[in-house]
Amino acid sequence: MRIILLILFSLNSVCFAKADFTIFAKDNLPPINYVEKGVLKGFSIDIINEIQRRLGTNEPIHPVPWARGNKMVQLRKKTIMVTLTPSDDRKKVLYYLGPIAVTEVGFFSTEEFKGEVKGLKDLRNEKVAVRGGTHTERLLQKRNFTQLQPTGSITQNVQMVRSGRAKFLADTTVQTLGTVELYGLPPLRKVYVLEKTNLYIVFSKDTSQKILNEWKKALTDMKEDGTFIKIHKKWLKDAPPPMQVELLEA
């Protein structure tokens, strides 16, 4: 019996090597990553799980509120998180691997909104609900938006627009529409697109080059053998999958 237990332990050690990092995922950004009935799921979760399967690791993915996750990956050592959009300031403290999804920063209002938005001049002085501390908020601050209404979630942003406390909400399109669909929120109308952007897997700056290279190769292989496209279509339907692989840093 003792010999059998030792053999089983050895086999388990071979199958799943202990990884030198901790993985976090934002817990409320469907369909990319979210918790439903206590289970963490979504597009990026399937991507991370497949990468780990190929590398022989099986580290759990810990759900965290997005604001806490943003801070943790920048301050905590040996950390991986999904997902973030790249920005010049964050590239100084993070590595970005991807892209794994293409999206855009959009402005939304209620379906009943009948106005016409031709440019930022039609939005700049209106109340805009936005998740505080995000890439979107920084973009709007740089463009001199004076009536930003920071919140903690896309769901809160939708509620603010529906109640009239904000005229628009601004966020990434795929996650805004995913939130509306998953939680059965009132439909929104997209009125303006600020910019195209991508979503990446991010690594704390102390991540070893070995780990970065392994994850980059695994993601590259997935895109080349069709696995990535299959997962992408499952969650993001007919959206175009990004097929390039890059590792971004300052």
C-alpha positions as CSV (number, residue, x, y, z in Angstrom):
1,M,0.0,0.0,0.0
2,R,2.8,2.4,0.9
3,I,4.5,1.8,-2.5
4,I,1.2,2.4,-4.3
5,L,0.7,5.7,-2.6
6,L,4.3,6.8,-3.4
7,I,3.7,5.9,-7.1
8,L,0.4,7.9,-7.2
9,F,2.1,10.9,-5.5
10,S,4.9,10.8,-8.1
11,L,2.5,10.6,-11.0
12,N,0.5,13.6,-9.6
13,S,3.8,15.6,-9.3
14,V,4.7,14.8,-12.9
15,C,1.2,15.8,-14.3
16,F,1.0,19.1,-12.5
17,A,4.2,20.9,-11.7
18,K,4.0,23.6,-8.9
19,A,3.9,27.0,-10.6
20,D,5.9,29.9,-9.3
21,F,3.0,32.4,-9.6
22,T,-0.6,33.2,-8.5
23,I,-3.4,33.8,-11.0
24,F,-6.2,36.3,-10.6
25,A,-9.2,37.1,-12.7
26,K,-11.7,40.0,-12.5
27,D,-14.9,38.5,-11.2
28,N,-17.6,40.5,-13.0
29,L,-16.8,41.2,-16.6
30,P,-18.8,38.8,-18.8
31,P,-18.2,37.1,-21.1
32,I,-14.4,37.5,-20.6
33,N,-14.3,36.5,-16.9
34,Y,-17.1,36.3,-14.3
35,V,-18.5,34.3,-11.5
36,E,-21.9,32.5,-12.0
37,K,-23.4,30.4,-9.2
38,G,-20.0,30.4,-7.4
39,V,-18.1,29.2,-10.5
40,L,-15.5,31.3,-12.2
41,K,-16.0,31.1,-16.0
42,G,-15.6,32.9,-19.2
43,F,-13.4,33.3,-22.3
44,S,-10.2,34.2,-20.6
45,I,-10.6,31.4,-18.0
46,D,-10.8,28.8,-20.8
47,I,-7.7,30.4,-22.4
48,I,-5.7,30.3,-19.1
49,N,-6.8,26.7,-18.4
50,E,-5.7,25.6,-21.8
51,I,-2.3,27.3,-21.5
52,Q,-1.8,25.7,-18.1
53,R,-2.8,22.3,-19.5
54,R,-0.1,22.6,-22.1
55,L,2.5,23.7,-19.6
56,G,1.7,21.0,-17.1
57,T,0.6,23.4,-14.3
58,N,-2.8,23.5,-12.6
59,E,-2.8,26.7,-10.5
60,P,-6.2,27.8,-9.3
61,I,-7.6,31.1,-10.7
62,H,-8.8,33.4,-8.0
63,P,-11.7,35.8,-8.7
64,V,-11.2,39.3,-7.4
65,P,-13.1,42.6,-7.8
66,W,-11.6,44.4,-10.8
67,A,-10.3,47.4,-8.8
68,R,-8.5,45.2,-6.4
69,G,-7.2,43.0,-9.2
70,N,-5.7,46.1,-11.0
71,K,-3.8,47.0,-7.9
72,M,-2.7,43.5,-7.0
73,V,-1.0,42.7,-10.3
74,Q,0.9,46.0,-10.1
75,L,1.9,45.6,-6.4
76,R,2.0,41.9,-5.7
77,K,5.0,39.8,-6.8
78,K,4.7,36.7,-9.0
79,T,1.2,37.5,-10.2
80,I,-0.7,36.9,-13.4
81,M,-4.1,38.4,-14.1
82,V,-6.8,38.5,-16.9
83,T,-7.5,40.8,-18.5
84,L,-6.3,44.4,-19.0
85,T,-6.0,46.8,-21.9
86,P,-2.5,48.3,-22.3
87,S,-1.5,51.8,-21.3
88,D,1.8,53.5,-21.3
89,D,1.9,54.0,-17.5
90,R,1.0,50.3,-16.7
91,K,3.6,49.0,-19.2
92,K,6.2,50.3,-16.8
93,V,5.2,47.8,-14.2
94,L,3.6,45.0,-16.1
95,Y,4.1,42.6,-19.0
96,Y,1.3,42.2,-21.5
97,L,0.8,38.9,-23.4
98,G,-1.7,38.7,-26.2
99,P,-3.9,40.1,-27.5
100,I,-6.6,37.5,-26.7
101,A,-9.6,39.7,-27.7
102,V,-10.3,42.8,-29.7
103,T,-12.8,45.3,-28.4
104,E,-13.4,49.1,-28.3
105,V,-14.1,51.9,-25.9
106,G,-17.6,53.0,-26.5
107,F,-20.3,55.3,-25.2
108,F,-23.7,54.0,-24.5
109,S,-27.1,55.4,-23.5
110,T,-30.6,54.1,-23.2
111,E,-32.4,52.7,-26.2
112,E,-34.8,55.7,-25.9
113,F,-31.9,58.2,-26.6
114,K,-32.7,59.9,-29.8
115,G,-29.8,62.4,-30.0
116,E,-27.0,62.3,-32.5
117,V,-23.4,62.1,-31.3
118,K,-20.9,63.3,-34.0
119,G,-17.8,63.6,-31.8
120,L,-16.4,64.1,-28.3
121,K,-17.6,67.7,-28.3
122,D,-21.2,66.3,-27.9
123,L,-20.1,64.2,-24.9
124,R,-17.4,66.1,-23.1
125,N,-19.7,68.2,-20.8
126,E,-22.3,65.5,-20.2
127,K,-22.4,63.3,-17.1
128,V,-20.6,60.0,-18.0
129,A,-20.7,56.9,-15.8
130,V,-17.3,55.1,-15.9
131,R,-15.6,52.5,-13.8
132,G,-13.1,54.3,-11.6
133,G,-9.4,53.6,-12.1
134,T,-9.8,52.0,-15.6
135,H,-8.1,52.6,-18.9
136,T,-11.4,54.2,-20.1
137,E,-11.5,56.7,-17.2
138,R,-7.9,57.8,-17.9
139,L,-8.6,58.2,-21.6
140,L,-11.5,60.5,-20.8
141,Q,-9.6,62.5,-18.2
142,K,-6.9,63.1,-20.8
143,R,-9.6,64.4,-23.2
144,N,-10.8,66.9,-20.6
145,F,-14.1,65.3,-19.7
146,T,-15.4,67.3,-16.7
147,Q,-18.5,65.4,-15.6
148,L,-17.2,61.8,-15.1
149,Q,-19.1,59.8,-12.5
150,P,-16.8,57.0,-11.2
151,T,-18.5,53.7,-10.1
152,G,-17.4,50.2,-9.1
153,S,-19.0,48.2,-11.9
154,I,-20.7,48.2,-15.3
155,T,-23.9,47.2,-13.6
156,Q,-23.8,50.4,-11.6
157,N,-23.1,52.4,-14.7
158,V,-26.2,50.9,-16.4
159,Q,-28.3,51.8,-13.4
160,M,-27.0,55.4,-13.4
161,V,-27.9,55.8,-17.0
162,R,-31.3,54.2,-16.6
163,S,-32.1,56.5,-13.6
164,G,-30.9,59.6,-15.3
165,R,-28.0,60.3,-12.9
166,A,-25.7,60.0,-16.0
167,K,-26.5,60.6,-19.6
168,F,-24.0,58.1,-20.9
169,L,-21.7,55.3,-19.8
170,A,-18.3,54.6,-21.2
171,D,-16.6,51.2,-21.2
172,T,-15.4,48.4,-23.4
173,T,-18.1,47.2,-25.8
174,V,-17.6,43.4,-25.3
175,Q,-17.9,43.6,-21.5
176,T,-20.7,46.2,-21.4
177,L,-22.9,44.2,-23.8
178,G,-21.9,40.9,-22.1
179,T,-22.9,42.3,-18.7
180,V,-26.3,43.5,-20.1
181,E,-27.0,40.1,-21.6
182,L,-25.9,38.0,-18.6
183,Y,-27.8,39.9,-16.0
184,G,-30.8,40.7,-18.1
185,L,-30.4,44.4,-17.8
186,P,-32.3,46.9,-20.0
187,P,-30.8,47.2,-23.5
188,L,-28.4,49.9,-24.3
189,R,-27.7,51.9,-27.5
190,K,-24.1,52.4,-28.5
191,V,-23.8,56.1,-29.6
192,Y,-20.1,56.6,-30.2
193,V,-16.8,54.7,-30.4
194,L,-13.7,56.4,-28.9
195,E,-11.1,53.9,-29.9
196,K,-10.3,50.3,-30.8
197,T,-8.3,48.4,-28.1
198,N,-7.2,44.9,-27.2
199,L,-7.4,42.7,-24.1
200,Y,-4.2,41.0,-22.7
201,I,-3.0,38.6,-20.1
202,V,-0.8,40.6,-17.7
203,F,2.2,39.6,-15.6
204,S,3.8,41.4,-12.7
205,K,7.2,42.8,-13.6
206,D,9.2,40.3,-11.6
207,T,7.9,37.4,-13.7
208,S,10.9,35.3,-15.0
209,Q,11.7,35.4,-18.7
210,K,11.3,31.6,-18.7
211,I,7.6,31.8,-17.7
212,L,7.0,34.6,-20.2
213,N,8.5,32.6,-23.0
214,E,6.6,29.5,-22.0
215,W,3.2,31.3,-21.9
216,K,4.0,33.1,-25.2
217,K,4.8,29.8,-26.9
218,A,1.7,28.1,-25.6
219,L,-0.5,30.9,-26.7
220,T,1.2,31.0,-30.1
221,D,0.7,27.3,-30.5
222,M,-3.0,27.6,-29.6
223,K,-3.5,30.2,-32.3
224,E,-1.7,28.1,-34.9
225,D,-3.4,24.8,-34.2
226,G,-7.0,26.2,-34.1
227,T,-7.6,25.8,-30.3
228,F,-7.7,29.6,-29.7
229,I,-10.2,30.1,-32.5
230,K,-12.5,27.4,-31.1
231,I,-12.5,29.0,-27.6
232,H,-12.9,32.5,-29.1
233,K,-16.0,31.5,-31.1
234,K,-17.5,29.7,-28.1
235,W,-17.6,32.9,-26.1
236,L,-17.3,35.8,-28.5
237,K,-19.3,34.4,-31.4
238,D,-18.5,36.1,-34.7
239,A,-16.1,38.7,-33.4
240,P,-12.8,38.6,-35.3
241,P,-10.1,36.7,-33.3
242,P,-6.7,38.4,-33.0
243,M,-4.1,36.0,-34.4
244,Q,-0.9,37.9,-33.7
245,V,1.0,37.2,-30.4
246,E,3.2,39.9,-28.8
247,L,4.8,40.6,-25.4
248,L,4.5,44.2,-24.5
249,E,6.6,46.2,-22.0
250,A,7.8,49.7,-21.5
